[in-house]
């Protein structure tokens, strides 16, 4: 909730009309907020940084059947839009305040986010293309392969192959160990 220009004007008029009457804490807070240059841009940039860091903290997902690839695609698109907006917010802040060390760090952060988002988009597209090629290799018609969801196929495979998680451990024995007499 940011102070509107009208609210700022009303508080300033009240201060002029009653110079000896102190402002209330809410009005003082509003005036302090209104004195910060490019406050909306600063807040949006901060929110982007926090959201991006939270997305990066997501634990690795070991089973593809639990990944919602549509949501993943939407998240990548959202990050891309937010990153572009963050560049605009950062430019507005630097325009008013000039470059500082923290702004340079934010600039590096946003540039890193943009690069990672670009790479994520490429990886996502390649995974989806590989998945569709895999379905065609399995015998699915191309027009159907484009509509099949990754989670559906992976869930089906994991339901029919519950022992697949143990496969690497069972294959590690050598032939001499397997044929030892009891």
ChimeraX commands (.cxc) that place a marker at each C-alpha (Angstrom):
marker #1 position 0.00,0.00,0.00 radius 0.5
marker #1 position 1.78,3.06,-1.28 radius 0.5
marker #1 position 0.68,6.64,-0.69 radius 0.5
marker #1 position -1.09,8.18,-3.65 radius 0.5
marker #1 position -0.22,11.69,-4.80 radius 0.5
marker #1 position -3.59,12.88,-3.50 radius 0.5
marker #1 position -2.90,11.47,-0.03 radius 0.5
marker #1 position 0.53,13.09,0.01 radius 0.5
marker #1 position -1.01,16.42,-1.06 radius 0.5
marker #1 position -3.69,16.24,1.67 radius 0.5
marker #1 position -1.09,15.51,4.36 radius 0.5
marker #1 position 1.08,18.38,3.14 radius 0.5
marker #1 position -1.93,20.75,3.18 radius 0.5
marker #1 position -2.82,19.64,6.72 radius 0.5
marker #1 position 0.78,20.28,7.80 radius 0.5
marker #1 position 0.71,23.77,6.27 radius 0.5
marker #1 position -2.64,24.61,7.86 radius 0.5
marker #1 position -1.62,23.28,11.29 radius 0.5
marker #1 position 2.19,23.58,11.52 radius 0.5
marker #1 position 2.24,23.05,15.31 radius 0.5
marker #1 position 0.10,19.92,15.22 radius 0.5
marker #1 position 2.36,16.86,14.85 radius 0.5
marker #1 position 1.50,14.25,12.25 radius 0.5
marker #1 position 0.23,10.88,13.36 radius 0.5
marker #1 position 2.46,7.84,12.95 radius 0.5
marker #1 position 0.57,6.65,9.83 radius 0.5
marker #1 position 0.89,10.08,8.20 radius 0.5
marker #1 position 4.59,10.27,9.10 radius 0.5
marker #1 position 5.09,6.82,7.61 radius 0.5
marker #1 position 3.24,7.84,4.41 radius 0.5
marker #1 position 5.38,10.97,4.06 radius 0.5
marker #1 position 8.56,8.94,4.60 radius 0.5
marker #1 position 7.46,6.44,1.92 radius 0.5
marker #1 position 6.57,9.20,-0.51 radius 0.5
marker #1 position 10.05,10.70,-0.11 radius 0.5
marker #1 position 11.73,7.54,-1.46 radius 0.5
marker #1 position 12.47,7.91,-5.14 radius 0.5
marker #1 position 11.16,5.13,-7.39 radius 0.5
marker #1 position 9.63,3.26,-4.45 radius 0.5
marker #1 position 7.33,1.05,-6.58 radius 0.5
marker #1 position 10.25,0.06,-8.80 radius 0.5
marker #1 position 12.41,-0.70,-5.76 radius 0.5
marker #1 position 9.71,-2.86,-4.19 radius 0.5
marker #1 position 9.04,-4.77,-7.42 radius 0.5
marker #1 position 12.75,-5.39,-7.89 radius 0.5
marker #1 position 13.01,-6.64,-4.31 radius 0.5
marker #1 position 10.01,-8.94,-4.76 radius 0.5
marker #1 position 11.52,-10.35,-7.95 radius 0.5
marker #1 position 14.79,-11.07,-6.14 radius 0.5
marker #1 position 13.00,-12.85,-3.29 radius 0.5
marker #1 position 10.75,-14.84,-5.64 radius 0.5
marker #1 position 13.69,-15.87,-7.79 radius 0.5
marker #1 position 15.74,-16.96,-4.78 radius 0.5
marker #1 position 12.78,-18.98,-3.47 radius 0.5
marker #1 position 12.39,-20.75,-6.82 radius 0.5
marker #1 position 16.11,-21.59,-6.77 radius 0.5
marker #1 position 15.79,-23.18,-3.30 radius 0.5
marker #1 position 13.32,-25.79,-4.55 radius 0.5
marker #1 position 14.77,-29.23,-3.88 radius 0.5
marker #1 position 15.73,-31.45,-6.78 radius 0.5
marker #1 position 12.85,-33.56,-7.93 radius 0.5
marker #1 position 13.94,-37.14,-8.30 radius 0.5
marker #1 position 10.83,-38.47,-9.97 radius 0.5
marker #1 position 9.72,-36.84,-13.20 radius 0.5
marker #1 position 6.20,-38.14,-12.68 radius 0.5
marker #1 position 5.77,-35.54,-9.92 radius 0.5
marker #1 position 6.75,-32.58,-12.09 radius 0.5
marker #1 position 3.98,-30.50,-13.62 radius 0.5
marker #1 position 5.60,-29.53,-16.92 radius 0.5
marker #1 position 2.83,-27.05,-17.77 radius 0.5
marker #1 position 3.44,-25.26,-14.49 radius 0.5
marker #1 position 7.17,-25.40,-15.14 radius 0.5
marker #1 position 6.65,-23.75,-18.53 radius 0.5
marker #1 position 4.44,-21.08,-16.95 radius 0.5
marker #1 position 7.04,-20.46,-14.22 radius 0.5
marker #1 position 9.80,-20.00,-16.78 radius 0.5
marker #1 position 7.63,-17.55,-18.73 radius 0.5
marker #1 position 6.78,-15.66,-15.52 radius 0.5
marker #1 position 10.44,-15.43,-14.53 radius 0.5
marker #1 position 11.26,-14.10,-18.00 radius 0.5
marker #1 position 8.60,-11.38,-17.77 radius 0.5
marker #1 position 9.55,-10.48,-14.19 radius 0.5
marker #1 position 13.22,-10.32,-15.14 radius 0.5
marker #1 position 12.51,-7.91,-18.02 radius 0.5
marker #1 position 10.39,-5.75,-15.71 radius 0.5
marker #1 position 13.16,-5.82,-13.11 radius 0.5
marker #1 position 15.60,-4.38,-15.66 radius 0.5
marker #1 position 13.17,-1.50,-16.19 radius 0.5
marker #1 position 12.79,-0.98,-12.44 radius 0.5
marker #1 position 16.54,-1.03,-11.93 radius 0.5
marker #1 position 17.05,1.50,-14.77 radius 0.5
marker #1 position 14.50,3.83,-13.15 radius 0.5
marker #1 position 16.20,3.58,-9.77 radius 0.5
marker #1 position 19.67,4.22,-11.19 radius 0.5
marker #1 position 18.30,7.15,-13.22 radius 0.5
marker #1 position 17.19,8.88,-10.00 radius 0.5
marker #1 position 19.92,7.81,-7.59 radius 0.5
marker #1 position 22.90,7.10,-9.80 radius 0.5
marker #1 position 24.97,3.92,-9.67 radius 0.5
marker #1 position 26.04,2.55,-6.29 radius 0.5
marker #1 position 27.63,-0.69,-5.18 radius 0.5
marker #1 position 24.27,-2.26,-4.25 radius 0.5
marker #1 position 22.79,-1.25,-7.60 radius 0.5
marker #1 position 25.73,-2.79,-9.39 radius 0.5
marker #1 position 25.19,-6.02,-7.45 radius 0.5
marker #1 position 21.49,-5.95,-8.32 radius 0.5
marker #1 position 22.41,-5.37,-11.95 radius 0.5
marker #1 position 24.67,-8.43,-11.84 radius 0.5
marker #1 position 21.90,-10.42,-10.14 radius 0.5
marker #1 position 19.30,-9.48,-12.75 radius 0.5
marker #1 position 21.77,-10.25,-15.56 radius 0.5
marker #1 position 22.45,-13.65,-14.00 radius 0.5
marker #1 position 18.70,-14.28,-13.73 radius 0.5
marker #1 position 18.22,-13.38,-17.37 radius 0.5
marker #1 position 21.00,-15.74,-18.45 radius 0.5
marker #1 position 19.68,-18.60,-16.31 radius 0.5
marker #1 position 16.15,-18.06,-17.56 radius 0.5
marker #1 position 17.39,-18.19,-21.15 radius 0.5
marker #1 position 19.22,-21.45,-20.45 radius 0.5
marker #1 position 16.20,-22.89,-18.62 radius 0.5
marker #1 position 13.98,-22.14,-21.61 radius 0.5
marker #1 position 16.42,-23.90,-23.96 radius 0.5
marker #1 position 16.68,-26.92,-21.66 radius 0.5
marker #1 position 12.91,-27.10,-21.28 radius 0.5
marker #1 position 12.40,-27.01,-25.05 radius 0.5
marker #1 position 15.04,-29.69,-25.61 radius 0.5
marker #1 position 13.57,-31.96,-22.93 radius 0.5
marker #1 position 10.09,-31.62,-24.40 radius 0.5
marker #1 position 11.38,-32.25,-27.95 radius 0.5
marker #1 position 13.31,-35.30,-26.74 radius 0.5
marker #1 position 10.24,-36.58,-24.93 radius 0.5
marker #1 position 8.08,-36.25,-28.06 radius 0.5
marker #1 position 10.76,-38.02,-30.13 radius 0.5
marker #1 position 10.85,-40.78,-27.52 radius 0.5
marker #1 position 7.08,-41.22,-27.79 radius 0.5
marker #1 position 7.34,-41.42,-31.58 radius 0.5
marker #1 position 10.12,-43.99,-31.17 radius 0.5
marker #1 position 7.79,-46.00,-28.93 radius 0.5
marker #1 position 5.25,-45.96,-31.76 radius 0.5
marker #1 position 2.98,-43.07,-30.85 radius 0.5
marker #1 position 1.79,-41.01,-33.83 radius 0.5
marker #1 position 3.45,-37.59,-33.96 radius 0.5
marker #1 position 0.16,-35.69,-33.68 radius 0.5
marker #1 position -0.67,-37.60,-30.46 radius 0.5
marker #1 position 2.85,-37.36,-29.05 radius 0.5
marker #1 position 2.54,-33.58,-28.93 radius 0.5
marker #1 position -0.54,-33.81,-26.66 radius 0.5
marker #1 position 0.67,-36.51,-24.24 radius 0.5
marker #1 position 1.80,-35.14,-20.88 radius 0.5
marker #1 position 5.18,-36.14,-19.48 radius 0.5
marker #1 position 3.72,-36.88,-16.05 radius 0.5
marker #1 position 1.22,-39.36,-17.51 radius 0.5
marker #1 position 3.89,-41.44,-19.23 radius 0.5
marker #1 position 6.31,-41.32,-16.29 radius 0.5
marker #1 position 3.55,-42.20,-13.80 radius 0.5
marker #1 position 2.54,-45.17,-15.93 radius 0.5
marker #1 position 6.12,-46.37,-16.22 radius 0.5
marker #1 position 6.73,-45.99,-12.48 radius 0.5
marker #1 position 3.51,-47.91,-11.67 radius 0.5
marker #1 position 4.52,-50.85,-13.84 radius 0.5
marker #1 position 8.17,-50.82,-12.79 radius 0.5
marker #1 position 8.21,-50.35,-9.00 radius 0.5
marker #1 position 11.59,-52.09,-8.71 radius 0.5
marker #1 position 13.32,-49.64,-11.05 radius 0.5
marker #1 position 14.64,-47.62,-8.08 radius 0.5
marker #1 position 16.60,-50.70,-6.90 radius 0.5
marker #1 position 17.99,-51.53,-10.34 radius 0.5
marker #1 position 21.39,-49.82,-9.97 radius 0.5
marker #1 position 22.04,-51.60,-6.65 radius 0.5
marker #1 position 21.15,-55.05,-8.00 radius 0.5
marker #1 position 23.33,-54.64,-11.06 radius 0.5
marker #1 position 26.50,-53.77,-9.16 radius 0.5
marker #1 position 27.51,-57.32,-8.24 radius 0.5
marker #1 position 30.16,-59.00,-10.33 radius 0.5
marker #1 position 29.75,-62.34,-12.06 radius 0.5
marker #1 position 32.15,-64.02,-9.63 radius 0.5
marker #1 position 30.05,-62.84,-6.67 radius 0.5
marker #1 position 26.81,-64.06,-8.24 radius 0.5
marker #1 position 28.10,-67.61,-8.90 radius 0.5
marker #1 position 29.81,-68.28,-5.58 radius 0.5
marker #1 position 28.68,-71.52,-3.99 radius 0.5
marker #1 position 26.81,-71.09,-0.69 radius 0.5
marker link #1:1,2 radius 0.2
marker link #1:2,3 radius 0.2
marker link #1:3,4 radius 0.2
marker link #1:4,5 radius 0.2
marker link #1:5,6 radius 0.2
marker link #1:6,7 radius 0.2
marker link #1:7,8 radius 0.2
marker link #1:8,9 radius 0.2
marker link #1:9,10 radius 0.2
marker link #1:10,11 radius 0.2
marker link #1:11,12 radius 0.2
marker link #1:12,13 radius 0.2
marker link #1:13,14 radius 0.2
marker link #1:14,15 radius 0.2
marker link #1:15,16 radius 0.2
marker link #1:16,17 radius 0.2
marker link #1:17,18 radius 0.2
marker link #1:18,19 radius 0.2
marker link #1:19,20 radius 0.2
marker link #1:20,21 radius 0.2
marker link #1:21,22 radius 0.2
marker link #1:22,23 radius 0.2
marker link #1:23,24 radius 0.2
marker link #1:24,25 radius 0.2
marker link #1:25,26 radius 0.2
marker link #1:26,27 radius 0.2
marker link #1:27,28 radius 0.2
marker link #1:28,29 radius 0.2
marker link #1:29,30 radius 0.2
marker link #1:30,31 radius 0.2
marker link #1:31,32 radius 0.2
marker link #1:32,33 radius 0.2
marker link #1:33,34 radius 0.2
marker link #1:34,35 radius 0.2
marker link #1:35,36 radius 0.2
marker link #1:36,37 radius 0.2
marker link #1:37,38 radius 0.2
marker link #1:38,39 radius 0.2
marker link #1:39,40 radius 0.2
marker link #1:40,41 radius 0.2
marker link #1:41,42 radius 0.2
marker link #1:42,43 radius 0.2
marker link #1:43,44 radius 0.2
marker link #1:44,45 radius 0.2
marker link #1:45,46 radius 0.2
marker link #1:46,47 radius 0.2
marker link #1:47,48 radius 0.2
marker link #1:48,49 radius 0.2
marker link #1:49,50 radius 0.2
marker link #1:50,51 radius 0.2
marker link #1:51,52 radius 0.2
marker link #1:52,53 radius 0.2
marker link #1:53,54 radius 0.2
marker link #1:54,55 radius 0.2
marker link #1:55,56 radius 0.2
marker link #1:56,57 radius 0.2
marker link #1:57,58 radius 0.2
marker link #1:58,59 radius 0.2
marker link #1:59,60 radius 0.2
marker link #1:60,61 radius 0.2
marker link #1:61,62 radius 0.2
marker link #1:62,63 radius 0.2
marker link #1:63,64 radius 0.2
marker link #1:64,65 radius 0.2
marker link #1:65,66 radius 0.2
marker link #1:66,67 radius 0.2
marker link #1:67,68 radius 0.2
marker link #1:68,69 radius 0.2
marker link #1:69,70 radius 0.2
marker link #1:70,71 radius 0.2
marker link #1:71,72 radius 0.2
marker link #1:72,73 radius 0.2
marker link #1:73,74 radius 0.2
marker link #1:74,75 radius 0.2
marker link #1:75,76 radius 0.2
marker link #1:76,77 radius 0.2
marker link #1:77,78 radius 0.2
marker link #1:78,79 radius 0.2
marker link #1:79,80 radius 0.2
marker link #1:80,81 radius 0.2
marker link #1:81,82 radius 0.2
marker link #1:82,83 radius 0.2
marker link #1:83,84 radius 0.2
marker link #1:84,85 radius 0.2
marker link #1:85,86 radius 0.2
marker link #1:86,87 radius 0.2
marker link #1:87,88 radius 0.2
marker link #1:88,89 radius 0.2
marker link #1:89,90 radius 0.2
marker link #1:90,91 radius 0.2
marker link #1:91,92 radius 0.2
marker link #1:92,93 radius 0.2
marker link #1:93,94 radius 0.2
marker link #1:94,95 radius 0.2
marker link #1:95,96 radius 0.2
marker link #1:96,97 radius 0.2
marker link #1:97,98 radius 0.2
marker link #1:98,99 radius 0.2
marker link #1:99,100 radius 0.2
marker link #1:100,101 radius 0.2
marker link #1:101,102 radius 0.2
marker link #1:102,103 radius 0.2
marker link #1:103,104 radius 0.2
marker link #1:104,105 radius 0.2
marker link #1:105,106 radius 0.2
marker link #1:106,107 radius 0.2
marker link #1:107,108 radius 0.2
marker link #1:108,109 radius 0.2
marker link #1:109,110 radius 0.2
marker link #1:110,111 radius 0.2
marker link #1:111,112 radius 0.2
marker link #1:112,113 radius 0.2
marker link #1:113,114 radius 0.2
marker link #1:114,115 radius 0.2
marker link #1:115,116 radius 0.2
marker link #1:116,117 radius 0.2
marker link #1:117,118 radius 0.2
marker link #1:118,119 radius 0.2
marker link #1:119,120 radius 0.2
marker link #1:120,121 radius 0.2
marker link #1:121,122 radius 0.2
marker link #1:122,123 radius 0.2
marker link #1:123,124 radius 0.2
marker link #1:124,125 radius 0.2
marker link #1:125,126 radius 0.2
marker link #1:126,127 radius 0.2
marker link #1:127,128 radius 0.2
marker link #1:128,129 radius 0.2
marker link #1:129,130 radius 0.2
marker link #1:130,131 radius 0.2
marker link #1:131,132 radius 0.2
marker link #1:132,133 radius 0.2
marker link #1:133,134 radius 0.2
marker link #1:134,135 radius 0.2
marker link #1:135,136 radius 0.2
marker link #1:136,137 radius 0.2
marker link #1:137,138 radius 0.2
marker link #1:138,139 radius 0.2
marker link #1:139,140 radius 0.2
marker link #1:140,141 radius 0.2
marker link #1:141,142 radius 0.2
marker link #1:142,143 radius 0.2
marker link #1:143,144 radius 0.2
marker link #1:144,145 radius 0.2
marker link #1:145,146 radius 0.2
marker link #1:146,147 radius 0.2
marker link #1:147,148 radius 0.2
marker link #1:148,149 radius 0.2
marker link #1:149,150 radius 0.2
marker link #1:150,151 radius 0.2
marker link #1:151,152 radius 0.2
marker link #1:152,153 radius 0.2
marker link #1:153,154 radius 0.2
marker link #1:154,155 radius 0.2
marker link #1:155,156 radius 0.2
marker link #1:156,157 radius 0.2
marker link #1:157,158 radius 0.2
marker link #1:158,159 radius 0.2
marker link #1:159,160 radius 0.2
marker link #1:160,161 radius 0.2
marker link #1:161,162 radius 0.2
marker link #1:162,163 radius 0.2
marker link #1:163,164 radius 0.2
marker link #1:164,165 radius 0.2
marker link #1:165,166 radius 0.2
marker link #1:166,167 radius 0.2
marker link #1:167,168 radius 0.2
marker link #1:168,169 radius 0.2
marker link #1:169,170 radius 0.2
marker link #1:170,171 radius 0.2
marker link #1:171,172 radius 0.2
marker link #1:172,173 radius 0.2
marker link #1:173,174 radius 0.2
marker link #1:174,175 radius 0.2
marker link #1:175,176 radius 0.2
marker link #1:176,177 radius 0.2
marker link #1:177,178 radius 0.2
marker link #1:178,179 radius 0.2
marker link #1:179,180 radius 0.2
marker link #1:180,181 radius 0.2
marker link #1:181,182 radius 0.2
view
